[in-house]
Amino acid sequence: MDFYKVIRTRRSVRSFKKEPIPDEVLNRVLDTARVAPSGGNRQPWKFILVKDERLRQRMVAACNDQKFMMDAPLIVVACGQKLPINRGGYMGEMSILLDVSIAFTHLILAARAEGLGTCWIGAFNNKEIKKLLKVPNEYEVVAATPLGYPSTDVFTNPGNRKNLDEIVSLNKF
Ligand SMILES: Cc1cc2nc3c(=O)[nH]c(=O)nc-3n(C[C@H](O)[C@H](O)[C@H](O)COP(=O)(O)O)c2cc1C
């Protein structure tokens, strides 16, 4: 699929078919996160695939009870390893949010290219998920997404977005 079409038609999907994802498709999608860029090529990430039904139910509870997550056959949880880097002199050890978010964006766009739906989940309880999925102390949860085939045709052009002239400026802010 054309790269720009992937970007334009990726939508947050909140309704999924139960249909499982073939392993080769899932591996292609995951591999795009693997090859993502990261500062110093540190690759400070781990992606946990949550398939088990009981665990997925508990994941939903730890994500503000966003029940639609349960419809998808899989939930992907992106974790980042805290590292002593301080990007821009202000980001502190949370600098790794950048690396993990870039890799997760690869995954989300690749999913779109495969006809799979995702929804970036930012409303979650880090502590609860860490306990549930046995995430080591030196890692934090950065994001999660349900992953599955959408139950309706949701891949439309973006809705409400700012215009380019509102977000781009020349030579000064
Ligand atoms: C960092 C981040 C956190 C988000 N958290 C949630 C969330 O917890 N639940 C949800 O349903 N959507 C969440 N979203 C999806 C946004 O609401 C969505 O991307 C935005 O409304 C634009 O819609 P679109 O993705 O369909 O283009 C999140 C998106 C981002 C980037």
The ligand as a Tripos MOL2 file, in Angstrom:
@<TRIPOS>MOLECULE
LIG
   31    33     1     0     0
SMALL
NO_CHARGES

@<TRIPOS>ATOM
      1 C1         -0.5730    9.4100   23.1660 C.3       1 LIG1
      2 C2         -1.9770    9.0100   22.7760 C.ar      1 LIG1
      3 C3         -2.8440    8.5230   23.7490 C.ar      1 LIG1
      4 C4         -4.1360    8.0940   23.3970 C.ar      1 LIG1
      5 N1         -4.9260    7.4980   24.3350 N.ar      1 LIG1
      6 C5         -6.1240    6.9850   23.9690 C.ar      1 LIG1
      7 C6         -6.8920    6.2110   24.8780 C.ar      1 LIG1
      8 O1         -6.4910    5.9380   26.0260 O.2       1 LIG1
      9 N2         -8.0900    5.7300   24.4630 N.ar      1 LIG1
     10 C7         -8.5710    5.9570   23.1870 C.ar      1 LIG1
     11 O2         -9.6680    5.4770   22.8690 O.2       1 LIG1
     12 N3         -7.8530    6.6690   22.2870 N.ar      1 LIG1
     13 C8         -6.6410    7.1720   22.6380 C.ar      1 LIG1
     14 N4         -5.8630    7.8310   21.7180 N.ar      1 LIG1
     15 C9         -6.3780    8.0210   20.3290 C.3       1 LIG1
     16 C10        -6.7130    9.5000   20.0090 C.3       1 LIG1
     17 O3         -7.9200    9.8480   20.6200 O.3       1 LIG1
     18 C11        -6.7960    9.6520   18.4760 C.3       1 LIG1
     19 O4         -5.5260    9.3640   17.9220 O.3       1 LIG1
     20 C12        -7.1920   11.0490   18.0170 C.3       1 LIG1
     21 O5         -8.4910   11.3670   18.4680 O.3       1 LIG1
     22 C13        -7.1940   11.1780   16.4920 C.3       1 LIG1
     23 O6         -7.9970   10.1850   15.8960 O.3       1 LIG1
     24 P1         -7.3920    9.1360   14.8560 P.3       1 LIG1
     25 O7         -6.3230    8.3460   15.5770 O.co2     1 LIG1
     26 O8         -8.5350    8.2610   14.4340 O.co2     1 LIG1
     27 O9         -6.8070    9.8940   13.7200 O.co2     1 LIG1
     28 C14        -4.5870    8.2470   22.0460 C.ar      1 LIG1
     29 C15        -3.7070    8.7360   21.0740 C.ar      1 LIG1
     30 C16        -2.4160    9.0880   21.4260 C.ar      1 LIG1
     31 C17        -1.4650    9.5440   20.3350 C.3       1 LIG1
@<TRIPOS>BOND
     1     1     2 1
     2     2     3 ar
     3     2    30 ar
     4     3     4 ar
     5     4     5 ar
     6     4    28 ar
     7     5     6 ar
     8     6     7 ar
     9     6    13 1
    10     7     8 2
    11     7     9 ar
    12     9    10 ar
    13    10    11 2
    14    10    12 ar
    15    12    13 ar
    16    13    14 ar
    17    14    15 1
    18    14    28 ar
    19    15    16 1
    20    16    17 1
    21    16    18 1
    22    18    19 1
    23    18    20 1
    24    20    21 1
    25    20    22 1
    26    22    23 1
    27    23    24 1
    28    24    25 2
    29    24    26 1
    30    24    27 1
    31    28    29 ar
    32    29    30 ar
    33    30    31 1
@<TRIPOS>SUBSTRUCTURE
     1 LIG1         1 GROUP 0 **** ****
